[in-house]
Amino acid sequence: MSTMAVNGSASVNKTPNSISPVALCHVVLRTTPEGYEKLVNFYITLLGAKISHKSHRLAFLSYDYEHHRLAVIADSNSHKRGSEGPQVGLHHVAFGFDKLSDLAAVYEQRKAAGISPVWCVNHGMSTSMYYEDPDGNEIEFQVDNFDTVQEAVDFMGSKDFEDNPVGVDFNADDFVKRVQSGEDEKSIKARPNIGKRDRK
């Protein structure tokens, strides 16, 4: 680890040659089915947000140029904080990268450091790898699959996304091989149609 000066005073540790995210993309909140509508409506009001997609258990909200900045999941296994089982509250935080080669390089860097993703999935609008911190909090590293936000919004309004708002799992090592082989990024980003899927 190396120490680098920040603004001439504070210092921060950074791994040499480590690729950093280019954006904090979105936050996902988990709630109970009973609290779902109330939480969605609260954030629509609080953020002046609009709905990009909403089903009986999953809502994507946007308030700026991104296809979604906040999502709310109704999880029947969730309990209020202080109870056993999955807790309501933060589900995951997402960080964006510019291209698939960055995501592949990040995967290999973190794997070499002993950190591997717990879930790799093509959501349709993004290609994503999910990690867990020592406390069990999830962090998503993603690359947008479409060239424009409007294309992503259009996809999120499609029948394909309505049937499967979760995505299609992939093997991280196979993904890296495809990227390193020189295969066209659009081909790798294209999400296969596996039919209906409502859960991870």
C-alpha positions in Angstrom: 0.0 0.0 0.0 1.2 3.5 -0.7 0.3 6.8 1.0 -0.7 9.7 -1.3 -1.3 13.3 -0.3 -4.8 14.7 -0.8 -5.2 18.5 -1.0 -1.8 18.8 0.5 -2.8 17.7 4.0 -4.7 14.5 4.5 -3.4 11.2 3.2 -5.2 8.1 1.9 -4.0 4.6 1.3 -4.4 3.4 -2.3 -3.2 0.2 -3.9 -0.8 1.0 -6.7 -2.3 0.5 -10.2 -5.7 -0.2 -8.7 -8.6 0.8 -11.0 -11.2 2.9 -9.1 -14.9 3.3 -9.9 -16.0 6.3 -12.0 -19.3 6.7 -10.2 -21.5 5.8 -7.3 -24.5 4.6 -9.3 -27.5 3.6 -7.1 -28.7 2.5 -3.7 -31.1 -0.4 -3.1 -33.3 -0.7 0.0 -34.9 -3.9 1.3 -38.2 -3.6 3.1 -41.1 -5.9 4.2 -44.0 -6.5 1.8 -46.2 -4.5 4.2 -43.9 -1.5 4.1 -43.2 -1.6 0.3 -45.7 0.9 -1.0 -45.1 3.3 1.8 -41.4 3.3 1.3 -41.7 3.7 -2.5 -44.1 6.6 -2.1 -41.9 8.2 0.5 -38.8 8.3 -1.8 -40.9 9.5 -4.8 -42.0 12.4 -2.7 -38.7 13.0 -0.9 -36.6 12.9 -4.1 -39.1 14.2 -6.6 -38.5 10.9 -8.4 -40.3 9.1 -11.2 -40.8 5.3 -11.6 -38.6 3.6 -14.2 -40.1 0.2 -13.5 -42.4 -1.1 -10.7 -43.8 -4.6 -10.0 -45.4 -6.1 -6.9 -42.0 -6.4 -5.2 -39.5 -4.3 -7.0 -39.4 -0.6 -7.9 -36.7 1.4 -9.7 -36.7 5.2 -9.2 -34.9 7.9 -11.1 -34.6 11.7 -10.4 -31.8 12.7 -12.9 -30.1 11.4 -16.0 -29.6 7.8 -14.7 -32.1 5.0 -15.4 -32.3 4.5 -11.6 -30.7 6.0 -8.6 -32.7 4.1 -6.0 -34.5 0.8 -5.9 -36.8 -0.7 -3.3 -37.2 -4.5 -2.9 -40.1 -6.1 -0.9 -38.6 -9.2 0.7 -41.0 -11.5 2.4 -38.0 -12.9 4.5 -37.2 -9.4 5.8 -37.8 -8.3 9.4 -37.6 -5.0 11.1 -34.1 -4.2 12.5 -33.5 -6.1 15.8 -35.3 -9.3 14.5 -33.7 -12.5 13.1 -33.3 -13.0 9.4 -32.6 -10.4 6.6 -33.0 -6.9 7.9 -34.9 -4.0 6.3 -32.7 -1.2 5.2 -29.8 -0.9 2.8 -29.6 -3.8 0.3 -26.5 -2.7 -1.7 -24.5 0.2 -3.1 -23.4 0.2 -6.8 -20.3 1.6 -8.3 -19.9 2.1 -12.1 -17.0 1.5 -14.4 -16.6 2.7 -18.0 -16.0 -0.6 -19.9 -16.1 -4.4 -19.5 -12.3 -4.6 -19.7 -12.2 -2.4 -16.5 -14.7 -4.7 -14.8 -12.7 -7.8 -15.8 -9.4 -6.2 -14.6 -11.1 -5.2 -11.3 -12.3 -8.7 -10.8 -8.8 -10.1 -11.3 -7.3 -7.5 -9.0 -9.7 -8.1 -6.2 -9.5 -11.9 -6.6 -5.8 -11.7 -6.3 -6.3 -9.9 -3.1 -8.6 -12.6 -1.8 -11.9 -10.9 -2.6 -14.3 -12.6 -5.0 -17.8 -11.7 -6.1 -20.7 -13.6 -4.5 -23.0 -13.0 -7.6 -22.3 -12.2 -11.2 -25.4 -11.2 -13.3 -26.3 -9.5 -16.5 -29.3 -7.4 -15.4 -29.9 -6.3 -19.0 -29.2 -2.6 -18.4 -25.9 -3.5 -16.7 -23.3 -6.2 -16.4 -22.7 -6.6 -12.7 -20.6 -8.3 -10.0 -21.7 -8.2 -6.4 -19.4 -8.4 -3.4 -20.1 -8.7 0.3 -18.2 -6.7 3.0 -17.2 -8.4 6.3 -20.6 -7.2 7.8 -22.5 -8.7 4.9 -23.3 -5.5 3.1 -23.5 -5.9 -0.7 -21.5 -3.8 -3.1 -22.2 -3.9 -6.9 -19.6 -3.1 -9.5 -21.3 -2.5 -12.9 -20.9 -1.4 -16.5 -23.9 0.0 -18.4 -24.9 -2.2 -21.2 -26.5 0.4 -23.4 -24.9 3.5 -25.1 -27.6 5.9 -23.9 -29.7 6.2 -20.8 -32.8 6.2 -23.0 -32.0 2.8 -24.4 -31.7 1.5 -20.8 -35.0 3.1 -19.9 -36.7 1.6 -23.0 -35.3 -1.8 -22.0 -36.7 -1.4 -18.5 -40.1 -0.8 -20.0 -40.0 -3.9 -22.2 -41.8 -7.2 -21.8 -38.4 -8.9 -21.4 -37.6 -6.8 -18.4 -41.1 -7.2 -17.0 -40.7 -11.0 -17.1 -37.2 -10.9 -15.7 -36.2 -7.8 -13.7 -33.4 -9.8 -12.0 -31.2 -10.9 -14.8 -29.1 -13.8 -16.1 -26.2 -15.2 -14.0 -22.7 -15.6 -15.5 -19.4 -17.2 -14.5 -16.8 -14.5 -13.7 -13.8 -16.4 -15.1 -15.7 -17.2 -18.3 -16.6 -13.5 -18.6 -12.9 -12.5 -18.2 -12.0 -15.0 -21.0 -14.6 -13.5 -23.3 -13.4 -10.0 -22.6 -9.7 -10.8 -23.1 -10.4 -12.8 -26.3 -11.4 -9.6 -28.0 -15.0 -10.5 -28.4 -17.2 -7.5 -29.2 -18.5 -5.8 -26.0 -22.0 -5.6 -27.4 -22.0 -9.4 -27.8 -20.9 -9.9 -24.2 -23.4 -7.3 -22.9 -26.4 -8.8 -24.7 -28.6 -10.5 -22.1 -29.9 -14.0 -23.0 -33.7 -14.5 -22.7 -34.2 -17.1 -20.0 -37.9 -16.4 -19.5 -39.5 -15.4 -16.2 -37.3 -14.7 -13.1 -38.5 -12.8 -10.1 -35.8 -13.5 -7.5 -32.0 -13.8 -7.2 
